[in-house]
Amino acid sequence: MLNLIAEFFFPLLRLMKRAAFYTLFSTHFLFPQAFHISDNPAEVFTIDRFANEVYYIHRYTGQILKTNLRTLVTTNTQFLRIPVFANTSHKAVYIFDDKAYIYDFDNDSTYMILDSVGNFPMGPMPLYDFSPNDEYLIIRNHYYSFKKEEWKSNNWSSNYGGSELYDWGSDSSIIYLIGQNILAEYFFTTGVVDTMLEFGYYDYITGFAYNRSNNILAYSIMEIIPTINFYDKTTNVDTIAFDPLRDDSLSHCWGGPAFFRYLRWSPLENRLVFFNEGLESADGIFLYDLDSIKTYPQTECDEYGAKYDTQWYNNDTIIYANLTFALLYGFGISHNLTKVEDTYKERTDNLNQLICYPNPFNSLTNIKLLNPSAGVYKIIIYNVFGQKIRSLELEGTSNNISEIQWDGKNDRREQVSSGIYLITAEIKTDLKSINFSSSKVIYLK
């Protein structure tokens, strides 16, 4: 099964990423207005919440720059490596010349905390990070207690690294990924490793985040139609918080392989942001609100631009990197929740949806229109180069469902090649044709 993922799924994603033609779903849906942080190309960033500044690495020069989030003025910094900031005091840790340093902004002072980072083997955790209350600092596979002023090695084990593959369970424990299918918690004070969730051998966890205030572990597993699940650590109850087919059923983005990444709880831990990823040049941003128990799209589900990482500047503002443009963006979300909810209902009530199943397919796929208006729909199928290969007609009925099949052949009745195809539906009126919905399908011979 793992070989199948490696040989089929990831090459398939790469093919989807290179597809130069796909149609965005046209709606009147209101989204937060993103603001551009800087013209400097960047991907890796950290946030100094005390000074309201974003630090980032210039993509081409390697220079560490900072931009003030209130004035959007960019200046140089004294750092030669990207710093990571403490949570409760205005301090930062950074590494230079194989040594780790703490810089105290309030006192404008620097002191060395580790004289040889190279002595610590690269472990599964990120290079360095502060615990939520700054009691501990992790560097590679070791942790430092500020209270005891001592270093200790960790007993955790993982096959993967990266900041999205761990989270703090408390100020003295780490939740991390073992292999691809086990989530465990390591306790610094006792050295105990506790398995929180274990999935099937072939399951693949794509992202997770722990809510320490409510003891909720949010996670997602790679599936054709992925979901966001909440595991309540107190009650051991597992529930689905976001199901695209249930909660975003009118979106056209759930007809093919996708997965959720970069799950992040807000500082007050009442909001969860995450990305859906299926196309390198198109990712959507979603926000789950614990107070309303609803998920709100913050962008189109396939908004142009591959998204990378997300961090909360405060409880109302998200900062993220757009890899396609190599630029940093942000947007505020609190004032948009009511508008999003209202327009989401309008979208649900008024727009049609096109669903294809099975998907992928190798003989026939059913093209189903949900909630169609009365009239004749033209079903047009395109290849990834934008070339029209087949046209069909479908009559909209009054029973809210209309359906037709595609046999994988073009208008000349020739079998098409294996690959990704875009299926669109438009309704003919006396004046013009209006596009209503689209879906991507995968044809396998």
Residue pairs with C-beta under 8 A, 6 or more apart in sequence:
1 201
1 202
2 202
5 204
5 222
9 222
9 257
12 257
12 420
12 442
13 257
13 278
13 279
13 280
14 280
15 384
15 419
15 420
16 256
16 257
16 278
16 279
16 280
16 420
16 440
17 279
17 280
17 281
18 280
18 384
19 279
19 384
19 420
20 384
20 385
20 386
21 382
21 383
21 384
21 385
21 386
21 422
22 279
22 282
22 302
22 422
22 438
22 440
23 422
23 424
23 435
23 438
24 300
24 302
24 304
25 251
25 252
25 253
25 300
25 301
25 302
25 437
25 438
26 435
27 347
27 351
28 343
28 346
28 347
29 297
29 300
29 340
29 343
29 344
29 347
30 336
30 339
30 340
30 343
31 297
31 298
31 299
31 300
31 336
31 340
32 298
32 331
32 332
32 333
32 336
33 331
34 299
34 329
34 330
34 331
35 72
35 329
35 330
35 331
36 327
36 328
36 329
37 54
37 67
37 69
37 72
37 319
37 327
37 328
37 329
37 330
38 54
38 56
38 65
38 67
38 72
38 74
38 327
38 328
39 327
40 56
40 58
40 59
40 65
40 74
41 58
41 59
41 60
41 326
41 327
42 56
42 57
42 58
42 59
42 65
42 321
42 326
42 327
42 328
43 56
43 57
43 59
43 308
43 309
43 321
43 323
43 326
44 56
44 57
44 82
44 309
44 321
45 54
45 55
45 56
45 57
45 82
45 309
45 311
45 319
45 321
45 328
46 54
46 55
46 56
46 82
46 83
46 84
46 85
46 311
47 53
47 54
47 55
47 85
47 311
47 313
47 319
48 54
48 55
48 66
48 85
48 90
48 92
49 85
49 313
49 314
50 85
50 90
50 105
51 68
51 90
51 105
52 68
52 69
52 70
52 313
53 66
53 67
53 68
53 69
54 66
54 67
54 69
54 313
54 319
54 328
55 64
55 65
55 66
55 77
55 79
55 82
55 83
56 64
56 65
56 66
56 67
56 82
56 328
57 63
57 64
57 82
58 64
58 65
59 326
63 76
64 76
64 77
64 79
64 80
64 81
64 82
64 83
65 74
65 75
65 76
65 77
66 74
66 75
66 76
66 77
67 73
67 74
67 328
68 74
69 313
69 317
69 319
69 330
79 92
79 94
80 94
80 96
81 94
81 95
81 96
82 94
83 92
83 93
83 94
83 103
84 92
84 93
84 94
84 128
84 129
84 130
85 91
85 92
85 130
86 92
86 93
86 130
86 134
87 130
87 131
87 132
87 133
87 134
88 133
88 134
89 104
89 106
89 134
90 104
90 105
90 106
91 102
91 103
91 104
91 105
91 134
92 102
92 103
92 105
93 100
93 101
93 102
93 103
93 113
93 128
93 130
93 137
93 139
94 100
94 101
94 103
95 101
95 117
95 127
95 128
95 139
98 116
98 117
98 118
99 112
99 114
99 115
99 116
99 117
100 112
100 113
100 114
100 117
100 128
100 139
101 110
101 111
101 112
101 113
102 110
102 111
102 113
103 109
103 110
104 110
104 111
113 137
113 144
114 120
114 139
114 144
114 151
117 139
117 140
120 139
120 140
120 141
120 142
121 140
121 141
122 140
122 141
122 161
123 140
123 141
123 142
123 154
123 156
123 158
123 161
124 141
124 156
124 157
124 158
124 159
124 160
124 161
124 165
124 166
124 176
124 177
125 138
125 140
125 141
125 154
125 156
125 161
125 166
125 174
125 176
126 138
126 161
126 162
126 163
126 166
127 139
127 140
128 137
128 138
128 139
128 140
129 137
129 138
129 163
130 136
130 137
131 137
131 138
131 168
131 171
131 172
132 168
132 170
132 171
132 212
133 171
134 146
135 145
135 146
135 147
135 171
135 172
136 143
136 144
136 145
136 146
136 171
136 172
136 188
137 143
137 144
137 146
138 144
138 154
138 174
141 153
141 154
141 156
142 151
142 152
142 153
142 154
143 151
143 152
143 154
143 188
144 150
144 151
145 152
145 188
152 188
154 174
154 186
154 188
155 186
155 191
155 193
156 174
156 176
156 178
156 184
156 186
156 193
157 178
158 165
158 176
158 177
158 178
158 179
159 178
159 179
159 180
160 177
160 180
163 309
164 207
164 261
164 262
164 263
164 309
165 176
165 177
166 174
166 175
166 176
166 177
167 174
167 175
167 176
167 208
167 209
167 210
168 174
168 175
168 210
168 212
169 175
169 185
169 210
169 212
170 212
172 187
172 188
172 189
173 185
173 186
173 187
173 188
174 185
174 186
174 188
175 183
175 184
175 185
175 196
175 208
175 210
175 217
176 183
176 184
176 185
176 186
177 183
177 205
177 208
178 184
180 203
180 204
180 205
181 198
181 199
181 200
181 201
181 202
181 203
181 204
181 205
182 195
182 197
182 198
182 199
183 195
183 196
183 197
183 198
183 205
183 208
183 217
183 219
184 193
184 194
184 195
184 196
185 193
185 194
185 196
186 192
186 193
186 194
187 193
187 194
196 217
196 231
196 233
197 217
197 219
197 231
197 238
199 205
199 221
203 221
203 222
204 221
204 222
205 219
205 220
205 221
205 222
206 220
206 221
206 222
206 226
206 259
206 260
206 261
207 219
207 220
207 259
207 260
207 261
207 262
207 263
207 274
208 217
208 218
208 219
208 220
208 263
209 217
209 218
209 219
209 263
209 264
209 265
209 272
210 216
210 217
210 218
210 265
211 217
211 218
211 265
211 269
211 272
212 269
213 268
213 269
214 269
214 290
215 232
215 233
215 234
216 230
216 231
216 232
216 233
217 230
217 231
217 233
218 228
218 229
218 230
218 231
218 241
218 263
218 265
218 272
218 274
218 288
219 228
219 229
219 231
219 263
220 226
220 227
220 228
220 229
220 259
220 260
220 261
220 263
220 274
221 227
221 229
222 259
223 259
224 256
224 257
224 359
225 243
225 244
225 245
225 254
225 258
226 244
226 258
226 259
226 260
226 276
227 240
227 241
227 242
227 243
227 244
228 240
228 241
228 242
228 260
228 263
228 272
228 274
228 288
228 295
229 238
229 239
229 240
229 241
230 238
230 239
230 240
230 241
231 237
231 238
232 238
232 239
240 246
241 272
241 288
241 295
242 248
242 286
242 288
242 295
244 251
244 253
244 254
245 254
247 294
247 295
248 254
248 295
248 297
248 301
249 348
249 353
249 370
250 347
250 348
250 351
250 352
250 353
250 370
251 297
251 301
251 353
252 301
252 302
252 353
252 354
252 437
252 438
252 439
252 440
253 276
253 278
253 284
253 301
253 302
254 301
255 355
255 356
255 359
255 439
255 440
255 441
256 278
256 359
256 360
256 420
256 440
256 441
256 442
257 278
257 442
258 276
258 277
258 278
259 276
259 277
259 278
260 274
260 275
260 276
260 277
261 274
261 275
261 277
262 273
262 274
262 275
262 307
262 308
262 309
262 310
263 272
263 273
263 274
264 272
264 273
264 274
264 310
264 311
264 312
265 271
265 272
266 272
266 273
266 312
266 315
267 312
267 314
267 315
268 315
269 290
270 289
270 290
270 291
270 315
271 287
271 288
271 289
271 290
271 315
271 333
272 287
272 288
272 290
273 285
273 286
273 287
273 288
273 298
273 310
273 312
273 318
274 285
274 286
274 288
275 283
275 284
275 285
275 286
275 307
275 310
276 283
276 284
276 286
276 301
277 283
277 306
277 307
278 302
279 302
279 306
280 306
280 323
280 324
281 304
281 305
281 306
281 324
282 302
282 303
282 304
282 305
282 306
283 302
283 303
283 305
283 306
283 307
284 297
284 298
284 299
284 300
284 301
284 302
284 303
285 297
285 298
285 299
285 303
285 307
285 310
285 318
285 320
286 295
286 296
286 297
286 298
287 295
287 296
287 297
287 298
287 333
288 294
288 295
288 296
289 295
289 296
289 337
292 337
292 341
294 341
296 333
296 336
296 337
296 340
296 341
296 344
297 340
297 344
298 318
298 331
298 333
298 336
298 340
304 324
305 322
305 323
305 324
305 325
306 322
306 323
306 324
307 320
307 321
307 322
307 323
308 320
308 321
308 322
308 323
309 320
309 321
310 318
310 319
310 320
311 318
311 319
311 320
312 318
312 319
313 319
313 330
315 334
316 332
316 333
316 334
317 330
317 331
317 332
317 333
318 330
318 331
318 333
319 328
319 329
319 330
320 328
320 329
320 330
321 327
321 328
321 329
322 328
322 329
351 371
351 436
351 437
352 369
352 370
352 371
352 372
352 373
352 425
352 436
352 437
353 369
353 370
353 371
353 437
354 367
354 368
354 369
354 370
354 423
354 424
354 425
354 436
354 437
354 438
354 439
355 367
355 368
355 370
355 439
356 365
356 366
356 367
356 368
356 423
356 439
356 441
357 365
357 366
357 368
358 365
358 366
359 365
359 439
359 441
359 442
360 441
360 442
360 443
360 444
361 408
361 441
361 442
361 443
361 444
362 408
362 443
362 444
362 445
363 407
363 408
364 405
364 406
364 407
364 408
365 405
365 406
365 408
365 441
365 443
366 403
366 404
366 405
367 379
367 392
367 394
367 403
367 404
367 405
367 406
367 423
367 425
368 401
368 402
368 403
369 377
369 394
369 396
369 401
369 402
369 403
369 425
369 437
370 400
370 401
371 400
372 396
372 397
372 400
372 401
372 402
372 427
372 436
373 396
373 427
374 396
374 397
374 398
375 395
375 396
375 427
375 428
375 429
376 393
376 394
376 395
376 396
376 427
376 428
377 393
377 394
377 395
377 396
377 402
377 425
377 426
377 427
377 428
377 436
378 391
378 392
378 393
378 394
378 425
378 426
378 427
378 428
378 433
379 391
379 392
379 393
379 394
379 404
379 406
379 423
379 424
379 425
380 388
380 390
380 391
380 392
380 423
380 424
380 425
380 426
381 388
381 389
381 390
381 391
381 392
381 406
381 421
381 422
381 423
381 424
382 388
382 389
382 421
382 422
382 423
382 424
383 389
383 416
383 419
383 421
383 422
384 419
384 420
384 421
384 422
389 410
389 411
389 416
389 421
390 406
390 409
390 410
390 411
391 411
392 404
392 406
394 402
394 403
394 404
394 425
395 402
396 402
396 427
406 423
408 415
408 416
408 443
408 445
409 415
409 416
410 416
415 445
416 443
417 443
417 445
418 443
418 444
418 445
419 442
419 443
420 440
420 441
420 442
420 443
421 440
421 441
421 442
421 443
422 438
422 439
422 440
423 438
423 439
423 440
423 441
424 435
424 437
424 438
425 435
425 436
425 437
425 438
426 433
426 434
426 435
426 436
427 433
427 434
427 436
